[in-house]
Each structure stands twice: as C-alpha cells, then as structure tokens.
Amino acid sequence: MNLNLDETDIKILAFLQEDSRLTNKELAAKIHLSPTPTFERVKRLEREGYIEKYMAVLNADKINRGFIVFCNVSMKQHSFENSQRIMEAVQKIPEIVECYNISGDYDFMLKIYVSDMKAYQQFVLRILGDLDCIGSLNSFFVLGEVKNSHQLPIEP
C-alpha cells in the first residue's frame, strides 16, 4: 500500500476514526509526539484529502429512524439522462443515506432510514414513485445490525 503516509500518519488516521473528538493534546499523547507537529500532520492529512470531514454518528433508534432498508433500483431505460436524474434526486432525499451505482441485475443500491414499515411504504409511493425513470425496486429489510463501524481498514 503506497499511500505516501508514514507510520505516525497511519496512527493518527486510526485514532481519529475511532474518536474524532480527541483533542490535539490527547492525540499527540497517543502517538507519542508533541502537540505542534501532531497538529501540523492532521492539517496536512485534511489538506491532502485523507480526512474528508468530521461527524457525529447518531443513534437511529433514538431519532425514530431505526427501520433500515436496502433498496435495489433498476432504471426504466438505461440512459445517461436517467442515471443522472436518479443520482441528482438521491442527493436531495434525506432518508437515503447511501447510494451506490452497482453492476448486476440492478443499477443502484440505496440505504434508507425511516421510522417503520408504514413510513417506508409512504416513502416508496410518494418519493421513489415520483421518479419516473425508475423501472423497478427490490427492498430488503434489516432484521438486525451485526456490524456498522464506519471505520476503513488502514495499515502500513
């Protein structure tokens, strides 16, 4: 893996993935470096795009969005315009938290968070149903979340 990162950079990324709220002083202590060079390294990692953003991971159940659905979508007709329309539309729909253009029998895979089955039914009818470029949907309902770490594997 040639990432132009040294062992200290990798440690910084690993610790920040675990807890992005670490203060610079706490991070410096964990990587055994003084605060100033630690701060400079983090800023460089941000500037070079290794760190895209910092965010809080919310508890979906606590905010009444604990019903998770994976929805595979096929376009009505394969065209650049239909693909663009779907990609632009999903950017504006807050219930869709992830969207992937995929290969195989379907064109897109969506990860959707809603409150319950009735809310999903309304979502399909009122939101996805309004996208006339969609030909078919295939929904999978999450029974239980086994792993959802949000952490990418990184090693030297």
N, C-alpha and C positions, 0 to 999 in steps of 0.2 A: 504494500500500500504506500504509494508515494503521494503524500498529502502536503508536503513542504511543512510539516509540523514536527516539532521535536517532542520528546517525552513529557516535558513540562506543559506544552500546549495541549497535549492529549489529556493530561491530568486535569487541566483547567476545564476543558470541554466536558469531561466526565463528571466532575464535581458540579458544574453549573447545570448539567442535565438533571442531576439528582435534586438540586436545590438552587434555583436561580436567585433566591433571596439572600444568598450568602453575601455578607459584606466583603469588601475588598480585603479588609484585615483578616477576616475568617478564612477567606480563600487563600490568602498568602500563607497563613499558618499551615493549612492543609497541604500545600505544595512545597513547603519549606523554602519560601522565597520572601524577600521583603515586599512591603505593600506597593512601593513605586514601580518596580519592574513588573509586578503582577498586574497592576492597573494598566500599564502600557501594553502588556501582552493581550489582555482582554480587549482593549480598544482596537488593537491590530486585528484580532480574530473577528471582531464585529465589522471593521472596515473591509476586511478581505472576504466577508460573507460567510464565514464558518458559523457565526452566530447570527441568525436572521432576526430573532426577536425574543423577548421575554414575556411570559404569560402565566396567568394562574389557571390551573386545571380545576374546573368546578365539579361538584358532585351533582350529576344529572338528576338523581332522585330528589335531592333537596330543592331543586328548582323546577320540579314537576316536568322533567324531560327524560325520565328513566326508561321509556319504551324505545328500544333501538331496533332499527330496521335496515337491512341491506337490501337495496333495490337495484336489480339489473334492468337496464333500459336498452331497448332496440329502437333505432331510428325508423321512421316510416319509410324513408327512402334515403339511401346512402348518398349524401352530397356534402360538399364543403359548407354550404349555407346552413343545412340542418344541424350539422356538427357545431358550427359557430353559435347558432341560436340556442342550443342546449347548454353549451359552455358559458355563454353570457347569462342565460337565465339562472343557472345554479349559483352564480356569484351573488345573486340578489335574494336568494331564498335562505333565510337564516336556519331553518330546520335541517337543511343539507349541510353537514359539517365537513364532509369529504366527498370528492368526486374524482373518479379515475376513468380515463379513456382506455378501454381494455380490448384485448383480442378475444376471439372465440365467438360463441353464439350471440353475445350481446355487445353493445357498443360502449356503454358506460356502466360503472358501478357507483351507486350512491350510498353514503352512510347518513341515515336520517335519525334525528332525535325528536320525539314527540311525547305527549303525556300518556297516551294509551291507544288501544286499537281503534276506538271511535275517532280519535284525533287523526290517526293515520288514514282512516277511511276518508275523512274530510279533506285531508292533505292531498290524497291521490285524486279525488274528484275535483277539488277546487284549484289546486296548484298545478300538479303534474298534468291533469286532464286538460288544462288550458293550453298546454304546449302541443300544438297540432303537428309538430314534427316528430313526436314520439309515436312509435308504432305499437310497442308492447312493453309491459312491465312484468317482472317476476320478483316477488318480495320474499325475504327471509327474515323471520322474527327471532331476535336474540332471546334465548331462554335464560342464559346466564353468562356473565362476562368472566372469562378464565384469565385473560391477561390483556392489559391495556396500559403499557408502560410509558409510551410517548418518548422513549429513550432509544436512540440509534446506537448500535454497537460501534465502538471506536477503540482501536488498539494500534500500537506502533507497527 
